[in-house]
Amino acid sequence: MSKLAKKDGRNWLLYLLYVRNEPEECLRLIEEILKETNDRNDFASYIKGLILRSRGQIPQSLDLFRWSQKLNPFSVEMVKQVGRCLYLQGRTKASIEVYEEALKLCPDDWEIYHFKGLCHTNRNEIEDAMDSFRAANLIQKHDATFMQLGEVYARKEDYKSAIDTYLEALEFSPENPELLTTLGLLYLRLSENLKAFQYLGNALTLDATNQKALLATGSIIQDRSDHDAALLKYRIIAAHNPNSAQLWNNIGMCFFGKSKNVAAIACLKKAQYLDPFEWIIAYNLGIVHLSTQQYASSFHYFNAAISLNPYFATSYMYLAMALSSLGDIENACNAYEKALSMEEDFLIFLNYSLTLCNYGRKERAVQMYMKFQEIFDKLDAASKELDQDVQEKRRLLSKALGVQ
């Protein structure tokens, strides 16, 4: 406090009111002090800037920090607060310049490097961001810096380095549920469900109501078709965050897995109401309506999902299935071709062949079936036995087309 303040007998009281979170009384005292000192108490201006920034009044707080900096030009704290305000305004280039100025005053402050790294991250200057976060950690290790550095590695799709960063962070802070959850989610993204489950479970041991960990754990359990156990996890989240679109999406698909289609649609529509621009919700609504033979509704939802995310090949496959069920074979074929142009998946070839066979286009159906067979034969035995529906379709098509 003494580094920031000009001598005033009430600075201690000002500081006490601020840390006790009594902003109104604090502001009253600040105005009194500033009036008496003709606005020349840098500490009072500094505290007022912090209060205004916490209320979202960024431009006003920036003016106060700049004035405090003029009153106390050798205070690195003032310079850091100016940089922070510029960052919050989205003026990241100016913020970086201010943090460079702060480093001249204090070259071994981890916070300066950390926030400089945040600025570079927002500007998508990945290498500079990593250099700043590494420099921050060399000075002083902080969970927040490890989290940001891991996030930058993940953005680069360097998942091994991201995992190594989070594991190093856990050595420093082994009981941080946020770190454990983030690491679990990263393993889940890499389809290493066993490791994901382990770290998410550790996170829940430390924080039983951690919503991210509960949602991810529920998803893993749901993938194993244990829908009742997954719903128990989701019930805990619903008690704390009932307006989560992802939660209701997952609940909806649990009910779908239990063949409770009316409940599934109700939950998915609630999820869509909460987040109308989330493509996976529209996609799942399409799946449920397709399974209940509501083909027009299914077409509508798959079309919406594609509008929101045109890069998911399976959406085009299911759109084609809805179109073929509505009798529009030409557009169905176009949708299948679009799906195959994005990904040559055995399931797309199989359904394409089935649609062509149903419409009497046997020659083209045989071509698609042979391509399906070529990819399917390369799968391991466990994958082949995984989906009985695929095996049944394969058997029926093989018999209908007269091929092995």
N, C-alpha and C positions, 0 to 999 in steps of 0.2 A: 504494500500500500504506500509506503513512504517514497518509493521510486516514482510513483505516479503523481503524488499530491504535493501542492504547495501547502505550507503549514497553515492549518486551520484547526482550531480546537474542537470542531464538530465533525471532522472527517471520520473519526472512529465511529460516531453515532450513525453517520451516513452509511458507512460500510456495514454496520450491524443491521440496520433496517433493510438493506439490500439482501444480505444473506438470509435474513429471516422472512424474506418474500413479503414485504409490506410496501408495495410499490407506491401507493397513494401517499402514505406518510413520508416515504423516501423522496418523492417528487416535490412535496411541499417544502421539505427541508432544503432540497437542492435549489429551488427557486429563491428561497430566503438567502442562502449562501451566495448564489450568483449575483443577486441584487446588491448585496453588501460589498462584494468584491469586484463589481463592475464586469461580470462574466470572466473573471481572470483566475478562477479556481479550476485547474485542469482535472482534478479528481472528480469534482461535482459534475463537470461536463461529461466526463468518461462514464460515470454511473448512469447519468441521464441517457446517454447514447445506448448503453446496454439495455435499459428498460424500454426505450422506444423501439429498438430493434426486435426485442422479444414480442412486441405488439404489432410487428409487421411494418413499422414506419421506417423503412430502410433509408430513404433519401435524407430524412431529418436526422437520423442517427449518424449517417455518414458526415453530414455537416458538423455535427458536434465532435466527432472523432478527429476530423481535420483541424478544428479549432483547438482541441486539446493538444494535437500534435504541434501546432504552432507555439502553444504555451510551453510545451515540454518536448523540444525537437529531438532529444537524445533518448526518448523512451521507446523501446522496441515494442512495448505493449500497445501504444497508440498506433504505430505503423501497422501492426498485425490486425488491429480492429478495422482500420481503413481498408486493408486488403480483403478482410472478411466481408465487409459491406459491399465492396465492388463485386466480389464473387457471387453474393446473393442476388445482386442486380443482373447477373449474367455477363458482366463486363470482365471476362476472364483474362484477356490480354493485359488490361490495365491492372488487374489484381496481381498478375505474375510480376509486373514491373515493380509494384509496391513491395511484394515479398522479396524481390531481389534487393531492394533498398533496405529491408529489414535484416537481411542476411549480413549486410555490411556492418550493422550495429551489433548483431549477435549471430555469429556463424555456426553456433552449436545448439540452436533451438530446434528440436524435433518438430514442433508444431508448425513452424514456418515451412519446412520441407513437406510436411504432410498436406497442408492446404495448397501449397504450390503444386503438389501432385494431383490434387483434386481439380485444380484449374486446367492442368494439362490433359487430364482424363476427359473433362467436358469438352475440350477442344479436339479430342481424338488424337492427341499427340502421345501415342502409347509409349514410345521409348523414353521420352522425357518424363512421363508420369512414373514409369517404373524406376528411373534413376532417382527421382525425388523421394519416392516411398522407401527405396532401399537406403538412401541417405538418412531419412528420418529414423529408420530402424537401427542404423549403425550408431546413432546418437543415443536413442532411448527406445526400447521396444514397447509398442502399444498394440493392443488388439485391433483398434480401429485401422491402423496402418496396415497390419497383416491382412485384414479383411479387404481393404481397397486394393492392395497389391495382388491378392488372389483373384479378385474380380477382374483386374486388368489382364492377368494371364488367361482367365476363362474367356474374356472377350477376344483374345488372340487365338482362341481354341488350343492353347498350350495347357491342356488339362493336367498333365503330369507336374508341371511347375506350379500350377494352382494348388494341387493336392499337397505337394511338398511344402508350399508356403503355409497352408492351413495346419499341417502336421507340426511344423516348426512353431507356429503360434500356440498350438496345444501344449507343447513342451513348456512354453513360457506361462500359459494360462490354461491348465488342464480342466478347469471346472467352469468354463465359459459356455453356456448352453447355445448361444448364438453361433459360436465357432463350430461346435459339434453339429449343429443343425445344418450349417452351410456346407460342411464337409460331407455330411450324409446326403444332402441334396445333389452335390456334385457327383458322388458315387452313383446315385440314382439316375442321374443324367447319362452316365456312362454304362448304365444297365448292370452295374455291379450291386445287385440288390442285397446280397448278404452283408457286405461291408456297409452299405447305406443303412440297413436295418440296425446294425450294431451301433453306429454313431448316433442315429436318431434315437435309439433306445437310451443311450447314455445321456443325451440331451433331455429326454423326458424324465429320467431319474433325478436330474437336477432341477428341472422346471416342468412339473406335471401338466401345466396348462399351456405350454409352448405351442402356439397354433400352427406355425410352419411345420414343426416336427410331427405334430399329431396328424396334420393333413397328409404329409408325405408318408408317414407310417401307415395311415389308413389306405393310401393308394397302393402301397406294396402288398398289404393284406388283401385288398380288393383284387389285385392282379392274380392272386392265388385262389380267387373265387370264394374266399371266406367272407361273404358279404355281411353276415351278422356281426362278426368281430370288427370289421371296418366301420359299420354303422355305430358301434359303441364309441369308437374314437371320434367320429364325426359329431356325436351327441355332445361330447365335452366341448368341442369348438363352438357348436351352436349356442351353448349357454353363455359364451363370452363374446362371440362375434356372429350374430344371427344373419348379418347382411353381407356375408361373403359369397360372391358369385361362384368361386371355385368350389366352395364347400357344397353348395346346393347342386352344382354340376356332378360332383362325385357321389352325392347321396342319390341323385337321380339314376346314375348308372349302376349303383348298388341295387336299387329296386328293379332296374331292367335285368340285371343278372339273376334276380330272384323271380323273374317273369311277372312282376307287378307293374304292368305297362302304364296303367292310369296314374299310379303314384309317381312313376318315373317321369312321365310327361309333365305332371304338375310341378315337380321339383326342378326340372330343366327349364320350364317356362319362368319359374321364379328366378333362376339363375340368369336367364336372358334378360329379365326385367332389371336385375341389379347391374348387369354388364352387357348391354345390347351389342357391343362391338367385339366381343370375344368369340372368335370363329369356332372354337372347339365345342361351344355350347350349341350353336346352330348345327354343327356336324352331328353331335350326339342326338339332337332332336330328329335329324334326318334318319339316323340309324333306327331309332325307336319306331318312328312312323313307317319306315320301310318294313320292319319286322311285323308290324300289325296290318300290313297291306293297305296303308293309307298313302297311296303312291303320289297323289297330287301334293299333299302336304310334305311328303318326303322330298319331292322335287324342289319345292319352295325352300326348304331348309338347307338342302345341299347347295342350291344356287346361292343362298345367302352366305354360306360358309366359304364358298369359292370367291365371292366378291370381297370377303374380308381377308382371306388368305388363299391366293391363287396358286400357291406353290406346293400343295399337298396332293400328291397323285391319287391317293385313295378316295378323296372327295369326288374326283371325276369318275372313278370306277362306280361308286355308289350312285352318282347322278345318272350314269348310263343305265344302271339296273332299274332305277325308278322310271326312266324314259322308256325303256323296253317294256316294262310292265304297263305303261300307258299307251303302248302301241306305236311309239315314235322310234322305229328301228334306225332310221338314218341318223338322227341326232344322237341316239344311243351309241352308234358306231363311232361317230365323231368324238364323243366324250371318252370312249375307250381308247381311241387313237391318241387323244391328248394325254391321257393317263400314261400310256406306254411311252410317249415321247419324253416324259419326265422320269419314269422309273419302270424298268422291265422286271416287274414283280410277278412271281408265278401265279398269285391269286388273281391278278388282272387278266392274265392270259386265260386262266381257267374260266372265269366268269364271262369273258368275251366269247370264248368258244361255246359256252352253254347258251348264251343269248343267240348267237348265230345259228346254232343247232335248232333252237326253238322256232326260229323263223325260216328254217329250211335252207339255210345257206351252208350246206354241208362241206363244200370244198374249202371255203375260208375257215370254217369251224375246225376242220382237221389241221389246217396250218397253225391255228392258235393253240390247239391241243398239243401238237408236237412241240411247240416252243415251251408250253407249260411243262410238258414231260421232261424236256431237256434240263430245265432249271430245277424241277422237283427231284430228279434223280441225283442231283449233286448235294441235296440236303442230308444232314445226318439222320440216323434212324429215330432219334428222340423227337426231332422236329417233325418228321413225317407222321409220327403217331400222335402228335399233339392235338391236331384239329380233326375230329371225326367227321365234321361236315365236309371238309376238303376231300377226305377219303371217299365219302359217299358220292359226292359230285363227280369225282374222278372215275369211280366204278360205273356210274350211270352213263357218263359221256363216252367212256371207252366202249361200252356195249352199244350205245346209240350210233356212234360213228364207225364202229367196226374196226377199231384200232386197239393195239395193245399198249 
